[in-house]
Amino acid sequence: GFAEIVQAFGSPHWSGVIWRLLIGVLYAIGGGALVADPLAASSVLTLAFAAALIASGAVRLFLAVKHWQRLGWLLFASGIVGILGGLVILLKWPLSGLWVLCLAVGIDLILHGIWWVASSWIAREERQPE
């Protein structure tokens, strides 16, 4: 959280600074809660994470349609996995706090990361003069 707060000031626009500061503060609060009461905090954070996965997946589905020519199908798959991961966490909660959380996050991050790398690669090739 504190690293995100410090890094926020490197953002080129004020709106980016504000959002990154907010995220950094939330990360710091979450980290403090985990240290203070790990069992209760992990239960609450599991629910929050499930909601975040579902929301993030929904946004990725929307963006996939908008950027379909730029490997949108991969972003669409990432959105579906995010939503499914969030739903699995909710359905198995509170027992899902450990193994499902790690599995869903790992798969989600891998798919989303592949889309970002591939998308930036295509953007780079589009900018290079022939």
Buried (B, 14 or more C-beta within 10 A) or exposed (E): BEEBBEEBEEBEEEEEBEEBBEBBBEBBEBEEBBEEEEEEBBBBBBBEBBEEBBEBBBEBBEBBEEBEEBBBEBBBBBBBBBBBBBBBBBEBBEEBBEEBBEBBBEBBEEBBEBBBEBBEEBEEEEEEEE
